[in-house]
Amino acid sequence: MTKILTFLGKSGSNRTKIAIAAAKQLASLGKRVLLAGGAEPSLPILLGIPMTPEPQEIAANLQVVQFQTSILLERSWEEVKKLEAKYLRTPILKEIYGQELAIIPGMDSALALNAIREYDESGKYDAIVYDGTGDTSTLRMLGMPESLSWYVRRLRQIWINSDLGKTISESPLIQPLISTFFNVNWTTDNFSQPTNQVNNLLDKGKAALADPKHIAAFLVTTSDPIEVATARYLWGSAQQVGLTVGGVLLMSEQTTVNLSEEFIPLPVSVILNTSSVDWQPLMDALPNFEAQALQAPKPMEIDINARQVRLFLPGFDKKQVKLTQYGPEVTVEAGDQRRNLFLPPSLSGRSVTGAKFQNSYLIISF
């Protein structure tokens, strides 16, 4: 299983330093490592080399790659056209080329996530260190499988139950017309085929995010109060998307700084921050990422016997957390993050009977 690490915090240069040191440390332990970053200049400047959209080896066991959205878009567009040709008798996208597509907001995150997924599934790497934006954009990117899964699940059911969906699926008059446009008979089962493929892909993403052995994040901060507050906010926001935060890396010019009280129960590792880029001291100061991730509080715990769900939401207080229920769905809002809880069958559809916010936990009873 590939270990995917990312770092959250306000200071971009400190996060990038930690990402490089982590990649180098894991490579020195014999792990096959891919260090991935966006098109921003900080990563190639600190590495001292130009980066390319294809993985390049810069040291033993260590490769680096730069995610260039325009190139990722071109590759993905070709896959979209292949999928269209599979289901549509007369494809309409064949005259649109990836090289001319404009990049819309949010597309870069989706393409980066897909690239990480492909590198993860390639089997070529033991660890992927992702130097992203380190803010809520990174969190929304990693939480995308769960968000999209909710849309697919709800909209598919609405379509199937709608008069239009039933008419298209069941009407003998419409079926011949549909067949002239599509390569398949448009029945409910055939409609489900591509939807199920998407759901399987999203389920894999959700399972990966829920497994701290697979994906984990670490907070990077200095002792500056604004950076500390930002780190705490990102900590709680990470829990909202189901991402495990394993610990805190405190960049400081002195070892006497103590921020343990701000991040209980996470361990805080103090790392001396110097102006010179000397990777070995940084590597030596890094914690055991896997061990800390496994010991960290889980973002969500479900007690079926007690009919309770416990959400760990540090960095937020009771006034910042909102719980609503519409039909079978339970939605939790904390800060600027919203999460629709995917519950086991024994709790799904049950009404919420009570909720309380206690010791950074939102405890929901059914």
N, C-alpha and C positions, 0 to 999 in steps of 0.2 A: 504494500500500500504506500502510495506517495504521501509524504507529509507536506502540507501547504501552510506556510507561515506568512503573516502580514503584520504590519505595525501601524498603530493608531496614535495620533497626537498632533499638536499644533505646529511644531517645528519641523519643517520639511527636511532641512539639512541633517538634523539629528536622526530623524527616522531613516533617511537614506544611509547614513553612516552605520546605523545598527543593522540595516538590511544587508549591507555589504559584509560587515563583520560576521553576521549570522551565516551567510552563504559560505564565506571562507572557512568558518569554524566547522560547519557540517562537511565541507569538502575535505578538510584536513583529517576528518574521522573516517574517510573512505566512502562517504555518501556521494552518489551521483546527483549533483545539484544544478538546478536552473535558476538563475537570478533574473527576474523579469521586471521591467519597468515601462513607463509610458514614454511619450515623446519629449518630456521635459528634460532640460540639460543637466540637472544636478547629478544624476547617476553616471553618465559618461564622464563628466568633469572629475568627480571623485575617484572614479576608476582609472582615469587617465588614458582612456581609449575611446575611439568612436564605436558606437553600437549600431547593429543592423537589425532588420526585421526577421532575420533568420538566426537561430542559435549559433553562437561562435564560442569556441573553447578558449579561455584566457588563462587557465591553470589546470593542474591535474584535478579531474573530477568536477570541474566548475565551468559551466557555460553561461553566457548572458544573452538576453534577447530584448529588443525594444519593440513594444507594441505600437505600431503605426496604424492608426485607425483606418486611413484610406486604403492601405494594403489589406488589412483584415476584412474590410468591407467588400473589396473586389473578390476575395476568395469565398466569402460567405454568399455573395450574390450568385456566383456560379452554382453553388449548391441549391439555392432557392430556385433557379431556373431548371435544374434537373428534377426537383420535386414537382414543379409545375407541369413539366412535360410528362411526368408519370401519371398525373391525374386528369390533365386537360388535353382534349384531342387537338385543339389548335392553340398552342401557347401564345400568350400575348406579351410576355416579358423578353422574348428572345432578341428584340430590337433595342433593348435597354442594356447598356454596358456598365459594369461596375466602375470603370474609370471615370464615368461622368456623373456618378451619384453624389449628391451633396450629403454631408453628415449633419444629422439633426440631433438636438440635445438628448442625451441618454444613450445614443447609439454606441458611443465609445465604450461605455461601461459594459453593455451587453456583448460587444465584440471581444472585449478583453476577457470577460468571464468565459466565453466560448473558447477562446484561445487557451486559457488555463485548463479548461476541461479537456481539450484535445491533448495538451502536453501531459496532463495527469493520466489519461487513458493510454498514452503511447507506450508506457512501460519502460521508458528510457531514463526516468529520473526517480531517485529515492526521496528527493525533497525539492519543492518549488518555493522560492522566497519571492514574494510579490511586493515590490516597492510601489504602492499605489498612492493615491492622494491622502490616505490616512484620515479621512474625515467621513461625514455621513454619506458621501457619494460612494466610497468604498463599501460601506455597510449596505447601502441599497443594492449595490452590485452583487454582493455575496448573498443577500436575501432575495434576489430576483427569482430563483426557482420556486420558493414558497409563495411569493406574490403572484407569479404567473400561474402557478398550479391552482390557486384559488379562482382566478379569472376563468381558466379553462374549465374547471369543474362546475362552477356556477353557470356560466354562459352556455355550456353544452347542455346542461339539464334544462335550462330555460328554452333553448332551441327545440329540444326533443319534445317538450311539453306544449310548445306553441302550436297554434292552428296551422301556421305556415309550415313548420317542421313536419307535422303529422301529414299534411296534404302532400308535401314533396315525397315523403317516405312511403305513403300508402296509396296515393292516387294512381290508377292504371292509365289515366290520360296524360299525366305529367311525366311518368317514367320514360316513355319513348323520346320525349323532347329532351329530357335531361341526358339521356344516353347519347344524343347527337353531339353534346358538348363535352361529356366526360368519358374517360376510359373505363369507368366502372359503373355498375348499376347503383344508383344513388339510394340505397336503403339505409336504414338506421345502422345496421352492422357495418356497412362500408363507410358510412360517415364516421363511425367510431374508430376505424382503423388508423387514419392519420392522427386522430386525437389521442388514441392510446399510445402511439409512438411518442408523441410530445409528452404525455403524462409520464411515461417510463423514463424519459430523459430528465424531466423535472424531479421525479421521485429520487433518482440517483443523486441529483444535486442537493436535495433536502437531506438525504441520508448522510452525504458527505459532510454537510455543514453541522449536522447534529452529532458528529463523531469527533471528539477532540483529538483522537489519534490521527485523524485525517486533516482537519483544518483547525487552526487556532490563531488567535491574535494576541499581541502584547502591546501594552500602553507605553509610549515614550513621552517623557515630560522632563522639564527642569523644575526648580523650586519656585519659579515665578507663579504667583497666585492665579493669573489668567490661564497659564498652561495647565496648572493642576485642575482648575475648574473645567477646562475643555476636556482633559483626559477623563475626568469623572463622568462628564456628560456622554462622551463616546463609549465609556464602559457600559453605562446603562442602555444606550442605544444599541450596542452590540448584542446585549441580551435580548432585545426586542426582535432582532432578526434571527435569533437562535445561535449566535456565534459565541463560542467559548473564549473568554479572555483569561489567559493563563497567569499573567503577572505584570509587574510594572518595572520599567527600566528608567531609572532616574539619572539623567545626565547632569553632572555637577562638577564644579572645580574643586570641591573638597568632599572628603568622605564622611564628615560629621553631620551632614544634612539627614534629617529623618522625617519621612512623610508616611510612615506606616499607618498612622491613625486615619489618614485620608482614604486609604485603600483597603482597609480590613474587609475580607480575610486574605487578600492577595499578597504574595511575597513581593517585596520591593528590593531590587538589585541596584546598588549605587555604582555608576560607571563614570570614571573620571573623564571629563570632557576637556580635551586639549585642542589648541589651534592646529597642531601638526597632525597629519593623517598617518598615524602609526597603527596598523591594523592589529598587530599581535596583542597589545594590552587590551584593546577592545574585545578581541576574541576571547582572551583569558577571563574577562570580567562577565561574560555572558552566562546566564543560568542554563540549566538543563531544560530546554523548552518543552520536550515531550513530558517529562515528569511533572512539571508545574501545570501544564495544560490538563493532565489527567486528575490532578488534585483540586482543580478550580471548581467553584460552584457551578452546577449545571444551570443553563438559562431557564429550563422548564422541567419540572418534576410532576408526574401524575400519580396519584394514589387512588387507584380504582376502588379499593375497599372503603376508603373514607370519602369517596366521591369528591376529591379535591384536586385542584391544579395549583401548583406553586410556581410563580414567576419571579425570578431574581432580577430586581430592577434597581441596582445601586445608582447613586447620582441623582435620583429623583425623590421628591417628597410626595405626600398624599395628594396635594393640590395639583400636581403635574400629571397624575395618572387618572385615566378615565376608562371605565368599563361599560360597554353597551352590548346588547343582544338583540339581533333581528333574526327571527326564525331560528334555524338550527345553528347559526354562526354566533360565536362570541368574539368580540373585537376589543382589543386593548390598545389604548393610546397612551404613550409616554413621551413627553417632549415633542419632537417632530416625527416620531416613528409610529406607525400603526401596524398592528399584527392581528390577523385573523387566526384564531387558534384551531389547529387541526386536532380534533379529539378522537379518542378510541370509540368504537361503536357503543360501548356501555355508557358513555357520557354524551355522545353526540346527540343533539336534539333535546337534551334535558334543559330545563330552565335553571338559571342561576338563582340559588336560594340565599346566598350571602357572599360578601367579599370584604376583606380587610387588608390594610397595608401595615405590615409589621416587620421591623428589622430589615428593611430593604426588600422584603418579599410581598408581592401581591398574592394573597391566598383566596382562591375562588372556590366556593362550595356549590354543589349541584344537588 
